Structures are given as structure tokens and as C-alpha cells.
Amino acid sequence: MSKILIDRAPKLLQLDNGKEFYNTNFDKLMYKYKIHKHSTFSIMKACIVERFNRTLKEKMFREFTTRGSHDWISILSSCLMNTIIQNTKL
């Protein structure tokens, strides 16, 4: 995760209540990069995050198939930017 945050880190991360986001290691990483966590404590808000995750996963697996590689670090940035631009219609 630190490799991803080297170039640019978000100021706020919207998360669900998954254990992967609530542990000492993740908290240290968020503190190091001055990222604030916002948790969704309702089912409705969690749906937004889950939909984003599904869209990102679909894009990544398309790239894996195209490239014939599962090197997710090299494609994550472009997949995220593409997803964000489409969702915000910039």
C-alpha cells in the first residue's frame, strides 16, 4: 500500500467496516500519510463503497487479461483515475 501512496495520497478515505481497515498496521499507514478515515456505518452508505470496489476489480481483471499479468501495482493508478473520472464526469 505504501508504494501506491508515494506519488499521491488522498486526504480522506471512505471505508466500510471491514477488518482490513481497522488494525494497527493500517492505522499507522493512514497516520504516516495524513489520511483521515471515514467509515460508513449504514448498509446504504456501504453500498457505494462496495460498488466502487466492484467496478475497480472489474477494470483490474480486464487489464490482467489484456496484459497477461497480475501485476496490480503497475495498473492500479490508471484504473483508479479512470474510475474516478467516469464517476465524477470531469
C-alpha positions, 0 to 999 in steps of 0.5 A: 500500500505504501508504494501506491501512496508515494506519488499521491495520497488522498486526504480522506478515505471512505471505508466500510467496516471491514477488518482490513481497515481497522488494525494497527498496521493500517492505522499507522499507514493512514497516520504516516500519510495524513489520511483521515478515515471515514467509515460508513456505518449504514448498509446504504452508505456501504453500498457505494463503497462496495460498488466502487470496489466492484467496478475497480476489480472489474477494470483490474481483471480486464487489464490482467487479461489484456496484459497477461499479468497480475501485476496490480501495482503497475495498473492500479493508478490508471484504473483508479483515475479512470474510475474516478473520472467516469464517476465524477464526469470531469 
